[in-house]
């Protein structure tokens, strides 16, 4: 969504680009725009400081997915009236530590009394309006890259049931607290080298709608743009899964969001018989602070993977973009 800023006394002029973009973009000048997003949720881990870090990384992610640089944030807090103030302090300090890592200033916030703990941020970033990454625009022949392993939803559910191994929890936390800043910086490096002919055609971050849900949004595209209609082929064996995620699915630890995602987008997906039920479930698993899904030209895919690896981002090529066919998403 791109809105054009106006000077005092002028009538407001709004330009809608696409309703499903990861964040809103507000044009300040031909060279500068604001990119804005908000996200908050209830705890998914027991440690309050870690929860704060995950909430911050998750809130920042949409700005990175658009190609922006976060500059300021406002915290959003819901906390029980009789709750332990030390827990609240730990949550806020954890979030602040991640914001400091992102060079994003927390300049205020708002809190309410709430039966359930909730925490997150409204984040504002700066972006070049000529270099916005959108979550539509993939072209036939593009390679699909994914920068993080999936499975946080089923692992969080296993944790709630007291059935998650410590090593699996640590792996999930490491993934969820990792900023997408490094991955975005690697893509910017590729974009700079390419110049006007940018090979990065679409980018989104994988969160609550799961890998397949966000892939569906990307594949559906934008009817307002003259880009060829596409479908995606995804290799389930090429996707990275967090340690313990497959076992969690087999044990029946399926979050409600996974089932909702499957009900909502299942008709858009076709699975090869070779894809096991546990992997089908994981591709519908809602993620928290997931990685970036990138559609990039085949000629630049290897260079992008090398740039990501050079920054210690373990990106994987998980599929390709083809001309529109049925089903919209084919998983083999």
N, C-alpha and C positions, 0 to 999 in steps of 0.2 A: 504494500500500500504506500503510494508516494503522494504526499500532499505538498502544495506549493505555498511557501510563506509569503506574506504580503506586508506592506508598510502601513502605518497608521492612516486611516481614512479610506483605504482601498477596500473594495468588496472582497471577501474571502473567495479564493479559487482553489478547489480541491480536484486533484487528478487521481482517480482510482486506477491502480495498475493491476493488482490481483488480490482478492480477498484472503487468500491463504498464505501470503508471504509470512515468513517467520517473525518479522517485526515491522513496525510502522516507520516510514521514512518521511521526514518533514523538510522540505527544501528551504534553505536559508539564502543561498546564492548559487550561481552556476557552478561554483567550485566546492560548495560545502552544504551538507545536510545533517540533520539529526536522525539517529536511528534509535527507536525506543521500544522497550518491551517490559513485561512484568510477569513474575512467576513466584508462587509460594505454595507450600504443601505441608502436610503433617509429617512427623518424624518417621523415617524408614530404617533408622539404626538406633541403638540404645544410647550411645555416647553423645551427649548434647553438643560438644564442640565439633565432632565429626559431622553431625547433622547440619550444623551451621555452615560448615565448609561445602557440603554437598549442595545445600540450598543456594549458596552463592554461585558455585560453579554452574549449576543448572540455570540460574537466572541470567548469567553472563552469556550463556551459550548462543542465544538467538542473535546477539550483536555480532559475535564472531562468524556465525553462519551467513550473515548478510555481507560480510567483508568490512565491518566497522571496528572502531576502537572504542571500548567503553571508557567514559571519563567520569561519570558521577552516578550515584545510586541512592535511593531512598529505601530504608528497610520497612518491612511490613511484618508486624508481630501480632499474633493472637496467643494469649496466655491466661491460664486459670487464675481467678482472683486469689485463691489460697495456695497457688503454686510456689515452689521453692525458687526464690530469687537467684540462688546460685546456679540453678539450671539455666535460667534465662540468660544470666551473664555469660555462661559458657557457650550457649548458642550464638549469642551476639559476637563474642570474641572469636569464635570459630569462623563465622561468616566474614568478619572484618579481616582476618588473616588472609583469606582467599581474595578479598577485594584489594588488599594491599599488594598481593602477588600480581594482580591484574592491573595495577596502577590506576585503580578506579576509586575515586574519593566517595566515601559515604558521608553525605552532607545533611542527613536528617532521616525522618521516618515517622511512622505512626503505629501506635499499639492500641489494641482493644482487649477487653476481658472476654475470654472465650473458654468454653469447657475443654476444648481440644487445643493442644499446642499447634500453632501454625507459624511458619517463618519463610521469608523470601525477600525479594527486592524488586523495585522498579528501576530499571537501568537505562541510562541515556548514553549514547555513544556518538562519535563523529564519523562521517563517511563521505567519500567523494560520490556525488550523485551520478557521475558518469561510470562508476565502477562498482555498482551495487550487484552483489550476487543474489540471484533470485532462486526460488525453489522450483521454477519451471524453466523450460528452454532446452532440455536434453534433446540431442539429435541422433538420428540413426548412425551407428558406427561408434558412438561414444562408449567409453569404458566406465563402469561403476566402481568407485573406490569407497571403502568404509574404514574409518580411522580408529574405531574401538570395537572390542568384543561386546556381545550382547548377552543378556540373561539377568539383568539386575532385578527385574520384577519377580521372577520365580525365586531368586536367592533371598530377596527381602521377605517374601512370604514364608520361606523355610526358616528364616531368622525369627519371625513372629511366632512360629510354632516351636521354637527352641530346638530345631533340627539342622542347624547350619554349622559346619565345621569351621573352626577358627581361621584356618588357612583360606577357605573359600570366602569368608567374610572379609578378610584382609584384601584379597584380590578384587572383590567388588568395590570396596571402599577406595582402593587405589585408582580404579577406573572412574568412579563417580566424582572424585575430588580432582581429577586431572582436568585442567582448563583446556578448552579447544583453541586457546590462543596460539599455541605452538603449531597446530595443524593449519590454522588460518594463515599464519606467517609463512609457512611453506608454500601455500597456494598463492599468496601474494608474490612470492619470489618467482614462481612460474609465470604469473601474470605480467610482472615487470619485464621479464625476458621476452615475452611474446609480443609486447607492444599492443597495437590496435587490434590485432587478430587474436583476441583472447580465447584460449582453448578451454577455459572453464565455463561450461554452458549452464550448469545448475548446481546449487549447493543447498543442503538443508541439514539440520541437526536431528538426530533420531531420539525422540523422547516418548511421550505417552502413547502415541499412535503406533508404536512398534516399527521395526524395520519395514515390514510390508505396508503399513499404513502410510508412512512417509514416502516410500517408493511409489505408492499409488498416486499420491498428490503430485509428485514430480512427473510421473508418466502421463497423467491426465492433461498437464500443460495448461496453456492459457489460450482460449479461443479468440482473444483479442489480438494475438500476435500471429504473424505469418510464419509459424514454425511447424514443420511437418509433424503430424500425429505419430506418436511412438508407443511402443510396448517395451517391457523389460524382461530379459532373461536373467535369472539369478541362480547361481550355483550354491546350493546350501552347504556343500562340503568346503567351499572356499571361505565361508563366513566364519569368523572367530567367535567362539562361545566361552564365556567366563568359566573358570574351573568350578566344577560342582553344579553348573546349571543343568546339564543333561540329567544328572542324577536327581536333581530337585524335581524336574518334570516327571521323571519316572516314578518318583515317590508321591506324586499327586499334588505338589505345592504350586497350584495354578492361581494367580491373582485374578480378581474379578475383572480387571482391565483387560487381561488376555482374552477372556471369553467375550467381552464386549467388542474388542477389536476384530475377533474372528467373525462375530455375527455381522459386524458393520461392513467389513471389506472382503469377507470370504468369497463372495460371488465374483470378485475381480481377480482371483488367484486360481491357477491351475497347478497341481502338484504331480510330478512324475511318481509312478508307483514305487520307485526306489527311495523316495524321501520318507524316512521313518516318522512315526507320529510325534516323537519327542522333538524332532527338529521342526516339524510343522508348527507345533505349539510355540517353540522359541522364536520363530519368525513373527509371531503375533504378540510376543511378550512386551508389555509396556516398559520403556526404559526411563531411567532417571539420569540426567546428565550424560546422555549417550554421545557417540561420536558424530562426525560429519559424514554424510552421504554425498558423494561428488560424481557428477556426470562430466567427463572430460574427454577431449578428442583422443582417439587411439594413438595418434602421433606423439602426444604429450604425456600419456599415462605413465610410461616408464620413468620419465624425468620427474614427474610429480611424486611417484612412489619413492624415488631416490631422495628427493628433497625432504619428504616426510620422514623417511628412515634416518636421514642425516640429522634430523631434529629429534630423534628417538620417539617418533610416532609410528607405531606398527600398523601401517595401512595395508589393506588387502584388496586385490581386485576380485570383486564378487560377482561380476556379471557384465552384461553389455546391453546397449540400447539398440532396438531394431525397429523397423517400420511397423506401424500399428497393425495388430492382429488380435485374435481372441485365443486365450484370455489376455487381459491387460498385463498381468504379471505371471510369467511362467517360471516355476521353480523346479529345478532338476537336481 
